[in-house]
Amino acid sequence: MNRRTFLGVAGGSFLIAGATYYAFSDKSNFVRADLKPDSNVKTGLTPDQRQIAYLASLAPSGHNTQPWMIRFIEPLHWIICNDKRKWLPAVDPMQRETILSIGAFIQNLEYAAHSLGYRCEFSLMANTNQDENVMEVKLIRSGSKLRYNAERIVQRRTVRSNILSVDLRAEDVKLLIDNEPDLIHFIPRTDKAYHVLNEQTIESNKIQSYREPAQKELADWIRFSSKDAELYRDGLSTGSMEIEGIAGWLVRNFYGKSNVMAKSFRDQNIKQVEKQVASSAGWFLITSKDASVGSLIETGRRMQRLFLKVREKNIAIHPMTQILEEPSIHQSFNVSVGIIDPVQFILRTGYVKKYPDPVSLRRPVERFTQWVT
Ligand SMILES: Cc1cc2nc3c(=O)[nH]c(=O)nc-3n(C[C@H](O)[C@H](O)[C@H](O)COP(=O)(O)O)c2cc1C
């Protein structure tokens, strides 16, 4: 074999080895549409109960931790609980975001109940953000008067990419503010506060990316491979982080927690945030009157009502909460944007040309429900 023939054969073998490796690698993002239908695990739930619990769980949560549980006392008498195992102590030490997420879950649950012809009677049980029993709910059959289109719950998703720098139409802003101008504030890109939000979002992301406990916590909630995404069905998958193409393939096949702690990963995240804030129509800020558990739940519900309206208008919502999570930035934030009440949500927003399908995963119903015996 001469040198040229040898190089040809060697090159060919490499190509075959490469193609074989690729064929057996983790080739695509594991998304919601890839989930097999839930097995018929015995939960003792009726199809309605199961469907209401499932739709409730499609609520958003920080790092997609899904910090909720449902305890069934009777078939239509439930307690919504706070699942301590899903807290994020490094970025949410007071469980403020946990309660906001549970508020969004409760709003979904109520709309889901309406969609199946039930109304809900709620009574607050928690006195602190740490109490396990948060809300008692009784479901009452109400006929069909309160119907809600559950497709809105199914189709809602966080959108982080391709948000356009085009002004929101006044009628869309009005629809989303929903007669609550004291609690939902829109900051358009022509406003001085818009630039403050952009700059402080970048600054707080820089701080958080280099804060070891926060970065480690993030690493713990990333589901790098499709295998882990399917196994845990929570956290941030490559699909939900919108890492596509070759970058997604590299992360799924070669990345682990240690890569998240490397300088290159942190800097890449900061670059990504700079790119994101450079394009939007503005920001929605959602405030509460105080920081009580009841107000936080109401605020989570308010945010979710807004979130469930945007898809029909082709409007994206991207929560970016780092300003509220980094004390050195948070302390002067209200003054710098001219808002008195506590800000609970910071949402980047704007139109998108094509609305992507929901991709983030959820735990099966039997993993977050239990009967009280
Ligand atoms: C309280 C709260 C804080 C969040 N903070 C962020 C954030 O800072 N950055 C981000 O990209 N997404 C954030 N999200 C969005 C979640 O990551 C998202 O809801 C979750 O991954 C599930 O995805 P989905 O909304 O598409 O169902 C937040 C959501 C909630 C409820």
The ligand as an SDF file (V2000), in Angstrom:
LIG
                    3D

 31 33  0  0  0  0  0  0  0  0999 V2000
  -40.3830   32.5290   39.1580 C   0  0  0  0  0  0  0  0  0  0  0  0
  -39.7880   32.2240   37.8040 C   0  0  0  0  0  0  0  0  0  0  0  0
  -38.5160   32.6730   37.4930 C   0  0  0  0  0  0  0  0  0  0  0  0
  -37.9570   32.4040   36.2320 C   0  0  0  0  0  0  0  0  0  0  0  0
  -36.7240   32.9250   35.9110 N   0  0  0  0  0  0  0  0  0  0  0  0
  -36.2130   32.7190   34.6740 C   0  0  0  0  0  0  0  0  0  0  0  0
  -34.9790   33.3220   34.2840 C   0  0  0  0  0  0  0  0  0  0  0  0
  -34.3740   34.0790   35.0580 O   0  0  0  0  0  0  0  0  0  0  0  0
  -34.4880   33.0750   33.0520 N   0  0  0  0  0  0  0  0  0  0  0  0
  -35.1550   32.2650   32.1650 C   0  0  0  0  0  0  0  0  0  0  0  0
  -34.6680   32.0730   31.0520 O   0  0  0  0  0  0  0  0  0  0  0  0
  -36.3400   31.6860   32.4930 N   0  0  0  0  0  0  0  0  0  0  0  0
  -36.8790   31.9020   33.7160 C   0  0  0  0  0  0  0  0  0  0  0  0
  -38.0900   31.3510   34.0530 N   0  0  0  0  0  0  0  0  0  0  0  0
  -38.7790   30.4810   33.0920 C   0  0  0  0  0  0  0  0  0  0  0  0
  -38.5770   28.9960   33.4400 C   0  0  0  0  0  0  0  0  0  0  0  0
  -37.2500   28.6000   33.1760 O   0  0  0  0  0  0  0  0  0  0  0  0
  -39.5770   28.1650   32.6230 C   0  0  0  0  0  0  0  0  0  0  0  0
  -40.8710   28.4880   33.0520 O   0  0  0  0  0  0  0  0  0  0  0  0
  -39.3720   26.6690   32.8030 C   0  0  0  0  0  0  0  0  0  0  0  0
  -38.1320   26.2680   32.2840 O   0  0  0  0  0  0  0  0  0  0  0  0
  -40.4820   25.8690   32.1030 C   0  0  0  0  0  0  0  0  0  0  0  0
  -40.5680   26.2270   30.7580 O   0  0  0  0  0  0  0  0  0  0  0  0
  -41.9100   26.7520   30.0990 P   0  0  0  0  0  0  0  0  0  0  0  0
  -42.2350   28.0770   30.7220 O   0  0  0  0  0  0  0  0  0  0  0  0
  -41.6010   26.8780   28.6330 O   0  0  0  0  0  0  0  0  0  0  0  0
  -42.9840   25.7420   30.3750 O   0  0  0  0  0  0  0  0  0  0  0  0
  -38.6840   31.6260   35.2910 C   0  0  0  0  0  0  0  0  0  0  0  0
  -39.9800   31.1840   35.6260 C   0  0  0  0  0  0  0  0  0  0  0  0
  -40.5240   31.4800   36.8540 C   0  0  0  0  0  0  0  0  0  0  0  0
  -41.9310   31.0270   37.1790 C   0  0  0  0  0  0  0  0  0  0  0  0
  1  2  1  0
  2  3  1  0
  2 30  2  0
  3  4  2  0
  4  5  1  0
  4 28  1  0
  5  6  2  0
  6  7  1  0
  6 13  1  0
  7  8  2  0
  7  9  1  0
  9 10  1  0
 10 11  2  0
 10 12  1  0
 12 13  2  0
 13 14  1  0
 14 15  1  0
 14 28  1  0
 15 16  1  0
 16 17  1  0
 16 18  1  0
 18 19  1  0
 18 20  1  0
 20 21  1  0
 20 22  1  0
 22 23  1  0
 23 24  1  0
 24 25  2  0
 24 26  1  0
 24 27  1  0
 28 29  2  0
 29 30  1  0
 30 31  1  0
M  END
$$$$
